[in-house]
Amino acid sequence: MSKTALGVLGVFGALVIVILIIGGALLGSYNNLVAKRNEVDNKWAQVENQMQRRADLIPNIVGTVKGIAGQEKEVFTKIAEARSRLLSASTPEEKIDANNQLSQAMRDGGLLGTGGRFLVITEQYPQLKSNENFMRLQDELAGTENRLAVARKDYNDTVTDYNTTKQKFPTALIAGMMGFQDKPFFKADEGAKTAPKVDFGK
């Protein structure tokens, strides 16, 4: 075999090795993105579970409070409408927005204070404190709020990891070609940072 043929084979062999290395790196980046995206989806499912649990508790809580504070129809209507928006939302962005609207409606109605406590409604209607059903539901909702906060943090941590990985070079090239999109963060609404102010006209 001539030196020229050997040279061509050598160059071809080197090209094959380079292509295999690059291909392996790209495949590894793709597989890594898929794994991280699936982890985000898994964490989001946990958030959805807690939002659903919360939505399921609300009719019972509202029903109990209505028996004592039944004249507050506008408040309960807003809570019911916000809950309905949450249950009909489809995308994560829509669900996050609807969840924040529900939180605000519950705070406005005195059913939810900062930290998941029933601050206002029990001040306006102290007889609720002696209602065993209400107190049990209060504890259940407070526990759900805590679980939702943990699930939201876990989800946001996973989103940070995924989005950061997706934006790094050379993974960004694969992400762009394969249609990987940034995942949204679950940001708490602004009302969660302030104590509720409610006037039930008493």
TIFI-561003 format. One line per field, with one value per residue: residue number from 1; x, y, z of N, C-alpha, C in turn. Coordinates in steps of 0.1 Angstrom, whole numbers, plus 2048, in hexadecimal, padded with zeros to 3 digits. Example, Ala and Ser with C-alpha at 12.3 -4.5 7.8 and 13.67 -1.06 7.14 Angstrom:
BEGIN
i 1|2;
n.xx 884|880;
n.yy 7C7|7EA;
n.zz 84E|847;
ca.xx 87B|889;
ca.yy 7D3|7F5;
ca.zz 84E|847;
c.xx 884|881;
c.yy 7DF|800;
c.zz 84E|84F;
This chain:
BEGIN
i 1|2|3|4|5|6|7|8|9|10|11|12|13|14|15|16|17|18|19|20|21|22|23|24|25|26|27|28|29|30|31|32|33|34|35|36|37|38|39|40|41|42|43|44|45|46|47|48|49|50|51|52|53|54|55|56|57|58|59|60|61|62|63|64|65|66|67|68|69|70|71|72|73|74|75|76|77|78|79|80|81|82|83|84|85|86|87|88|89|90|91|92|93|94|95|96|97|98|99|100|101|102|103|104|105|106|107|108|109|110|111|112|113|114|115|116|117|118|119|120|121|122|123|124|125|126|127|128|129|130|131|132|133|134|135|136|137|138|139|140|141|142|143|144|145|146|147|148|149|150|151|152|153|154|155|156|157|158|159|160|161|162|163|164|165|166|167|168|169|170|171|172|173|174|175|176|177|178|179|180|181|182|183|184|185|186|187|188|189|190|191|192|193|194|195|196|197|198|199|200|201|202;
n.xx 809|805|816|806|7EC|7ED|7EE|7D6|7C4|7CC|7C4|7A9|7A2|7A8|795|77E|781|780|766|757|75D|753|738|732|734|71F|709|70A|705|6EB|6DD|6E1|6D3|6B9|6B5|6B6|6A1|68C|68E|686|66C|662|664|653|63B|638|633|61B|60B|609|5FD|5E4|5DB|5D8|5C4|5AF|5AA|5A0|583|577|581|577|55C|558|55F|54C|535|537|540|52F|525|539|539|545|560|562|55A|56E|584|57A|579|595|59F|593|59F|5B9|5B6|5AE|5C4|5DF|5FB|61B|622|609|5FD|60D|608|5EC|5EC|5F8|5E5|5D0|5DC|5DD|5C2|5B9|5C8|5BD|5A4|5A8|5AD|5C6|5E5|606|61E|60C|5F9|5D9|5D2|5C1|5A6|59F|5A2|58E|578|577|56A|570|586|57E|572|575|577|580|598|5A6|5A7|5B5|5CE|5D5|5D6|5EB|600|600|607|621|62D|629|639|653|653|652|66B|67D|676|67D|699|6A1|699|6AB|6C3|6BF|6B9|6D1|6E4|6DA|6E0|6FB|71A|727|70D|6F7|6F5|6EB|6D4|6C6|6C4|6B4|69D|69A|68B|68D|683|667|66A|65C|64F|647|629|626|616|61A|62E|625|611|5EF|5D3|5B3|592|575|55F|557;
n.yy 7F4|816|834|84A|83F|834|84C|858|845|848|863|860|84E|85E|872|863|85B|874|87C|868|86F|889|883|871|883|895|884|87C|895|899|884|88A|8A2|898|888|89B|8AC|89A|896|8B0|8AF|89B|8A7|8BC|8AE|8A7|8C0|8C5|8B1|8BB|8D3|8CA|8BC|8D1|8E0|8CE|8CE|8E7|8EC|8DF|8EE|907|901|8FC|914|924|91D|92C|945|94D|963|96E|96D|977|974|957|950|95B|94B|932|936|93A|921|911|91B|912|8F6|8F3|8FB|8F4|8F5|8F6|911|91E|910|918|933|933|926|939|94D|941|93E|95A|960|951|95C|976|970|969|94E|945|94D|95C|943|92F|930|934|952|969|963|954|967|979|969|95A|943|92F|923|910|8FD|8DD|8D0|8E5|8EB|8D4|8D3|8EA|8E3|8CF|8DE|8F0|8DD|8D4|8EC|8EF|8D8|8DE|8F4|8E8|8D6|8E9|8F6|8E1|8DB|8F4|8F4|8DE|8E8|8FD|8EF|8E0|8F5|903|8F0|8EC|904|906|904|8E8|8DF|8EF|8F1|8D7|8D8|8ED|8E2|8CC|8D5|8DA|8EC|908|903|90F|923|91E|937|948|95B|97E|986|973|97C|98E|996|98C|9A2|9A7|9B1|9A9|9B8|9BA;
n.zz 800|7F8|803|801|801|81B|829|823|82E|849|84E|849|85E|874|871|874|88F|89B|894|8A1|8BC|8BE|8B8|8CD|8E2|8DC|8DD|8F7|903|8FA|906|921|923|91E|934|949|942|945|960|969|960|971|98A|987|985|9A0|9AB|99F|9AA|9C5|9C1|9B7|9CD|9DF|9D1|9D3|9EE|9F3|9EC|A03|A18|A12|A13|A2E|A3A|A2E|A3C|A53|A4C|A38|A2A|A1A|9FD|9E5|9EA|9EC|9D2|9C2|9CA|9C2|9A6|9A1|9A8|995|97E|983|981|967|959|942|939|949|94E|94E|963|979|979|97E|997|9A7|9A5|9B3|9CC|9D3|9D3|9E8|9FD|9FC|A04|A1E|A24|A21|A2E|A30|A2E|A2F|A43|A54|A57|A57|A54|A6B|A7E|A78|A7A|A95|A9E|A8D|A97|AA9|A9A|A91|A78|A67|A73|A6F|A53|A4F|A59|A47|A2F|A35|A37|A1D|A0F|A19|A0E|9F3|9F1|9F5|9DF|9CA|9CE|9C9|9AF|9A2|9A7|998|97E|97C|97A|962|94F|950|948|92E|922|920|90D|8FB|8FC|8F7|8DC|8D4|8E2|8D5|8BB|8C0|8CB|8E6|901|918|93A|94E|96C|98C|99A|9B8|9BE|9C1|9D6|9E9|9FA|A0B|A28|A2B|A25|A2F|A2E|A3C|A40|A5A;
ca.xx 800|80E|816|7FA|7E1|7ED|7EB|7C7|7BE|7CF|7BB|79B|7A1|7A8|788|774|782|77B|757|752|75F|749|72B|730|732|712|700|70B|6FE|6DD|6D8|6E1|6C7|6AD|6B4|6B3|693|683|68E|67E|65E|65F|663|647|630|637|62D|60D|604|606|5F3|5D8|5D7|5D3|5B7|5A5|5A7|599|574|573|584|56E|54F|558|55F|53F|52B|539|542|528|522|544|537|54E|56D|562|559|57C|58C|575|57E|5A3|5A1|58F|5AA|5C4|5B2|5AD|5D1|5E6|609|621|621|5FB|5FA|614|600|5DF|5EE|5FB|5D9|5C9|5E2|5D9|5B4|5B8|5CD|5B3|598|5AC|5AF|5D4|5EE|614|622|601|5F1|5CC|5D4|5B7|598|59D|5A1|581|56E|57E|563|576|590|578|56D|57F|579|588|5A6|5AD|5AA|5C0|5DB|5D7|5DA|5F8|609|601|60E|62F|631|62A|645|65E|653|656|679|683|674|685|6A7|6A3|698|6B7|6CD|6BC|6BB|6E0|6EA|6D6|6E6|70A|720|720|6FF|6EE|6F4|6E2|6C7|6C0|6C0|6AA|691|698|687|68F|677|664|66B|64F|651|63B|623|62B|60E|61E|638|61F|606|5E2|5CA|5A6|587|568|554|552;
ca.yy 800|822|83E|853|837|833|859|85A|83D|84F|86F|85B|848|869|878|85A|85C|882|87C|860|876|893|87C|86C|88E|89A|87A|87D|8A2|897|87B|892|8AB|891|884|8A7|8B0|890|899|8BC|8AB|893|8B0|8C3|8A5|8A8|8CC|8C4|8A9|8C3|8DD|8C3|8B9|8DE|8E3|8C4|8D2|8F5|8EB|8DB|8F9|912|8FD|8FD|922|92A|91B|936|952|94B|970|972|966|97B|96D|949|950|95D|93F|927|939|938|913|90C|91E|909|8E8|8F3|8FF|8E9|8F6|8FA|920|921|90B|920|940|930|923|946|954|93A|943|967|960|94B|966|981|96A|966|940|942|957|958|937|925|930|93B|95D|973|95D|950|973|97F|95F|951|936|924|91C|905|8F4|8D3|8CE|8F0|8EA|8C8|8D7|8F4|8DC|8C8|8E8|8F4|8D3|8D4|8F8|8EC|8CE|8E5|8FC|8DF|8D2|8F4|8F8|8D6|8DE|8FF|8F0|8D6|8F0|904|8E6|8DD|901|907|8E6|8EE|910|905|8FF|8E7|8D9|8F9|8ED|8CC|8DD|8F5|8DA|8C1|8DB|8DB|8F9|90B|900|91B|922|920|943|94B|968|989|987|96A|982|998|991|98F|9AD|9A4|9B8|9A3|9C1|9B8;
ca.zz 800|7F6|80E|7FF|806|829|82E|822|839|856|84F|84B|86B|87E|870|87B|89E|89F|893|8AC|8C9|8BE|8B8|8DA|8EB|8D9|8E2|906|907|8F8|910|92D|922|91F|942|951|93E|94C|96F|96B|95F|97D|995|984|989|9AE|9AD|99B|9B4|9D0|9BD|9B6|9DB|9E4|9CA|9D8|9FC|9F3|9EE|A10|A21|A0F|A18|A3D|A3D|A2A|A46|A5E|A46|A2B|A23|A12|9F0|9DB|9ED|9E8|9C4|9BD|9CD|9B9|999|9A0|9A9|988|974|985|97D|958|953|93C|939|956|950|951|971|982|97A|985|9A5|9AE|9A6|9BD|9D9|9D5|9D6|9F6|A06|9FC|A0C|A2C|A26|A21|A31|A2C|A35|A2E|A4F|A52|A60|A57|A55|A79|A86|A75|A7E|A9F|AA1|A85|A9F|AB0|A90|A8F|A6A|A62|A78|A68|A45|A50|A5A|A3A|A25|A39|A33|A0E|A0C|A1B|A04|9E6|9F1|9F3|9D1|9C2|9CF|9C2|9A0|99E|9A7|98C|973|97B|975|954|946|950|93F|920|91C|91F|900|8EE|8FD|8F1|8CD|8D3|8E7|8CA|8B0|8C4|8D0|8F5|905|926|942|956|97A|994|9A3|9C0|9BA|9C9|9E2|9F3|A02|A14|A30|A25|A2B|A2B|A36|A39|A43|A68;
c.xx 809|80C|80A|7EE|7E1|7EA|7DC|7C0|7C0|7C6|7AD|799|7A0|79B|77D|775|77D|76B|751|752|754|73A|728|72D|724|707|6FF|703|6EF|6D7|6D7|6D5|6BA|6AB|6B0|6A5|689|682|685|66F|659|65C|656|63A|62D|630|61E|605|600|5FC|5E5|5D2|5D1|5C6|5AC|5A1|59E|58A|570|576|57A|560|54E|557|552|535|52C|539|53B|525|52D|544|541|55C|56D|561|567|585|588|57A|58D|5A6|59E|599|5B6|5C2|5B1|5BA|5D8|5F5|60F|620|613|5F8|601|60C|5F3|5E1|5F1|5EE|5D0|5CE|5DD|5CA|5B2|5BD|5C3|5A7|59B|5AE|5BE|5DD|5FC|618|617|5F9|5E4|5CC|5C7|5A9|595|59D|594|576|575|577|568|580|58B|571|577|582|582|596|5AD|5B0|5B5|5CE|5DF|5DC|5E8|603|60B|609|61D|634|632|636|652|65F|657|665|681|682|67D|694|6AA|6A2|6A5|6C2|6CB|6BF|6CA|6E7|6E7|6DC|6F5|70E|727|712|6F5|6EB|6EA|6D4|6BF|6BB|6B5|69E|68F|695|68B|682|674|666|65E|652|645|636|627|623|612|628|632|613|5F9|5DA|5BC|59C|57A|55C|54E|556;
c.yy 80C|82B|847|84C|836|841|85C|852|843|85B|86A|856|853|870|870|85B|869|882|873|867|881|88E|877|878|894|891|87B|88A|8A0|88F|882|89B|8A4|88D|890|8AC|8A7|892|8A6|8B8|8A3|89D|8B8|8BB|8A6|8B5|8CB|8BC|8B2|8CE|8D7|8C0|8C6|8E1|8DA|8C8|8DF|8F4|8E8|8E7|904|90E|8FF|90C|929|928|926|944|952|958|974|96B|96A|975|95F|947|951|951|933|929|936|929|90D|90F|915|8FB|8E8|8F6|8F2|8E9|8F9|909|924|91C|913|92D|93E|92D|930|94E|94E|93E|951|968|95B|955|972|97D|967|957|93C|94E|954|94C|92C|925|938|947|965|96D|959|95C|97A|976|955|944|92B|91C|910|8FB|8EA|8D0|8D8|8EE|8DF|8CC|8E2|8ED|8D5|8D2|8ED|8EA|8D2|8E0|8F5|8E2|8D5|8EE|8F4|8DB|8DD|8F7|8ED|8D7|8E9|8FC|8E7|8DE|8F8|8FC|8E3|8E9|905|8FD|8E9|8FA|910|8FF|8F2|8E1|8E2|8F6|8E2|8D0|8E4|8EC|8D0|8C7|8DB|8EA|8FB|908|90C|918|924|92B|945|959|972|98A|97D|970|98B|991|995|99A|9AB|9AC|9B1|9AB|9BF|9C3;
c.zz 800|802|80D|804|815|830|82E|82C|846|858|851|859|876|87D|876|88A|8A3|89F|89E|8BA|8C9|8BF|8C6|8E4|8E9|8DE|8F1|90A|905|903|91E|92E|924|92E|94B|94E|945|95B|972|96A|96B|989|993|988|998|9B2|9AA|9A5|9C0|9CD|9BC|9C4|9E1|9DE|9D0|9E7|9FC|9F4|9FC|A1A|A1F|A14|A27|A41|A39|A35|A51|A58|A38|A23|A19|A04|9E6|9DD|9E8|9D9|9BD|9BF|9C4|9AB|997|9A0|99B|97D|976|97F|96E|951|94D|93C|946|958|954|960|97B|984|982|993|9AD|9AF|9B1|9CB|9DD|9DA|9E4|A00|A07|A05|A1A|A2E|A26|A24|A2D|A35|A36|A3B|A4C|A5C|A62|A5A|A64|A82|A84|A7A|A88|AA1|A98|A8D|AA6|AA7|A8D|A81|A64|A67|A72|A5A|A45|A51|A4D|A2F|A28|A35|A24|A09|A0E|A11|9F6|9E6|9EF|9E4|9C8|9C2|9C7|9B3|99B|99D|99B|97F|971|975|966|94B|945|946|930|919|91B|911|904|8EF|8F7|8E3|8CC|8D7|8DC|8BF|8B3|8CA|8DF|8F9|914|92D|94B|965|980|99E|9AB|9BC|9C5|9D6|9ED|9FD|A0C|A1C|A2A|A2C|A26|A34|A33|A3E|A51|A70;
